[in-house]
């Protein structure tokens, strides 16, 4: 049994989810939506992509635009798979492997859909407890 997210207290106790996949989905949503370095208890928790909400998105090059290029994260491609280390998908895979121990063999793909101004995120893996194939899809709206 897994603690339910968002946290709920029922009869003085934390409520638990009976479905592991639902619990993993909720945790991944939390991980993706939390900007990196925003959690005081663990500054590494979160997804670095969420930290760039107010940056300029360069559609032509598929990167976050920064004229000074001071951060390595600006060099990462928006679209790509986690097998390429120069992508935000690789960063998300790293975060999932670090914080979501119920999954193994994780792979992530992110695809920018220009006309919809969103990024499709697909996560695949195996639920370690049951060896069940895990798939999760979501989208991130682009801010410009």
Secondary structure by P-SEA (a helix, b strand, c coil): ccccccccccccbbbbbccaaaaaaaaaaaaaaccccccccccccccccccccccccccccccccccccccccccccccccccccccaaaaaaaaaaaccccccbbbbbbbbbccccbbbbbbbbbccccccbbbbbbbbbbcc
